[in-house]
Amino acid sequence: MKNFLISGLVGEYRIKINLFAISPNHAIKVFQQKYPKAEDIYVIQDLFKGK
């Protein structure tokens, strides 16, 4: 599991939270479950950075 920084627009506020998930898509789904009215959800981190 990895730590992803997810950003989403909830109401008129931009919320950024760190989530542990298997993949970026899974992290977005977890964010949507936590904030069902969220819009414009995306991963902020550079996913293609080398180790």
C-alpha positions in Angstrom: 0.0 0.0 0.0 1.1 3.5 -0.7 0.3 6.9 0.7 -1.5 9.2 -1.8 -2.3 12.9 -1.5 -5.9 13.4 -2.8 -7.5 16.7 -3.5 -11.2 17.3 -4.0 -13.7 20.2 -4.0 -16.4 19.7 -1.3 -18.9 22.5 -1.3 -16.8 25.6 -1.8 -13.7 24.3 0.0 -10.7 22.4 -1.5 -9.8 19.5 0.8 -6.5 17.7 0.6 -5.9 14.5 2.6 -3.4 11.7 2.7 -4.9 8.2 2.1 -3.3 4.8 2.2 -4.5 2.8 -0.9 -3.4 0.1 -3.3 -3.6 2.4 -6.4 -4.5 6.0 -7.3 -7.9 4.9 -8.5 -8.6 3.1 -5.2 -7.5 6.2 -3.3 -10.0 8.3 -5.3 -12.8 5.8 -4.6 -12.0 5.9 -0.9 -12.1 9.7 -1.0 -15.5 9.6 -2.8 -16.8 7.3 -0.1 -15.7 9.6 2.7 -17.0 12.7 0.9 -19.9 11.7 -1.4 -20.6 15.2 -2.5 -17.0 15.9 -3.6 -16.2 17.1 -7.1 -13.0 17.5 -9.2 -11.1 14.8 -7.3 -7.5 14.1 -8.4 -4.2 12.8 -7.1 -1.6 15.5 -6.5 1.6 13.5 -6.2 3.9 12.7 -9.0 3.0 9.1 -9.7 5.8 8.4 -12.2 8.7 9.4 -10.0 11.5 6.9 -10.0 12.5 5.1 -6.8 
